[in-house]
Amino acid sequence: MNDMTLNASAHWVAVCPLADIVPDTGVCALLGGRHVAIFRVGDASPRVYAIDNVDPNAGASVLSRGIVGSIGERIVVASPLYKQHFDLASGECLE
């Protein structure tokens, strides 16, 4: 996730009502001049994740449009361009 890694001590910023994000999808928000991908995972007890929206392999701001899924225990998003998987908890590219 480049130099914008979020952790437990990070401050969250409200960008939209949670109900506006369809479960298991993402949206993009412009925060401090950066595109941030915000994902809602689950419906009954949703979890929210935020990573950089820019796919580092393509340089395009598209990760919020990727497909949310899992690889083992990791919740991931697959880039819509080159299909690499990014861990939503850390932003790490798994390929």
Helices and strands as residue ranges (DSSP letters): G 18-20, E 25-31, E 34-41, E 47-52, E 54-55, E 60-61, G 63-65, E 67-71, E 74-78, E 85-87
